[in-house]
């Protein structure tokens, strides 16, 4: 039996335990804290004011120091604080110290260039799944190349933090990182000799609208239609959809993305979670990916963005003409760094080859990507020769990263190089033949392996396309077909998986294109 004296002792002990717990919780709450983007091994953007932010007690004074720079700031009434450090030149390693009631010291901090790597599965595809992956992983010892992998997640509202950590690039860390991002970053680091930080925020199956902020979406009729479509589903199924995506991400981790290998009959271990809504429309879920995986990155100073996405929007290619530029403008407004470089990959060849000229949603999506080059400080890596007929995740990401890096060296670093393959410029019609001129021809136009020029089709007023003969003369391409006596339009590489071989002497392939503006098969797809 417990007497009153023992009861009082018990009460006192309980009170003491409560005070200890309360004190620890309070002390923890009082500790200054920063988002996970700030960590050991991080890369801070050079030659630009560096924004740091976090949380503390309201009114608490925080001192931020790195190298010879120091700044003071007070947390506002909500406990939020933000401070800007003066620009630094490339270098390191440094210690970044944050002093308040507690002290945080981040070590091995470098100052260099920070690039965001984003998009869907071909950006997400890991180094361990590329061609010659064993050697690539074994050779990946680059202490000045740093990797930050954001965990796939969704959020109904914008977040101020994400899950991830900075890792030094080495064989033990590179295997699970974005392959396109890694090969891009490695090339840029080798060419510029400055530290490079890569932030990978990509997720397979996502559409472009999933990566755009809600306010930008409501400013556009195109997005408003998408949001209106999803509103009743989200209102009824939000918790279930959120749970489904998280379980799907966990399942993908468990099977180690073996689906990327793309070999027929390859087993996928385990059973994916069941979707609460029709699977065919689940990847179109808007906003939530941005909220969880992009919003937490703003305003971390960056050099620019590399982007590989579009497969999930191919069925709405005409709409992509507006959606994709909207994403670029949206991110540039969010970061408030001006028109920072934005580099992207044009869709690779994929699927069965069609022996007859026809329409193609993938060709229309590539056209939408080509049109996006009208935005300043953009560059496109053509991948029409890097795909695989039976694998939507082709294993050659080395050339993808290399071609993205060429675009960066031109646009972001101002190097006087040929960064792109031939791009259609103008045409003229003469004597039943069409003569085509191109930009970005470098040392001249060539056909791959000195073979006959392939990939061109031609049409007259009836709009029926036939395969065309083509020759390169004085760095122009002349196309014709004896049956089409009065041609008015030319297309090149206009198929899901075209047989085309026009390059410049620098070894870069020409972008697919067409000279007509006739309505395609996705013109009314929303």
JOZI-V324213 format. One record per helix or strand of 2 or more residues. SS is the DSSP state (a for helix, b for strand). FROM is the first residue (numbers start at 1). TO is the last residue. If there is no record, write none. Layout:
ss->(SS | SS)
from->(FROM | FROM)
to->(TO | TO)
This chain:
ss->(a | b | b | b | b | b | b | b | b | a | a | a | b | b | a | a | b | a | a | a | a | a | a | a | b | a | b | a | b | a | b | b | b | a | b | b | b | b | b | b | b)
from->(4 | 33 | 43 | 50 | 61 | 69 | 80 | 91 | 103 | 121 | 127 | 133 | 142 | 166 | 171 | 179 | 196 | 208 | 214 | 221 | 258 | 279 | 288 | 295 | 304 | 311 | 341 | 361 | 378 | 398 | 423 | 433 | 445 | 448 | 456 | 466 | 469 | 476 | 489 | 502 | 513)
to->(30 | 34 | 45 | 55 | 66 | 74 | 85 | 99 | 119 | 124 | 129 | 138 | 149 | 169 | 174 | 192 | 202 | 211 | 218 | 254 | 261 | 282 | 293 | 297 | 308 | 335 | 345 | 374 | 381 | 411 | 430 | 439 | 447 | 450 | 459 | 467 | 473 | 481 | 492 | 504 | 514)
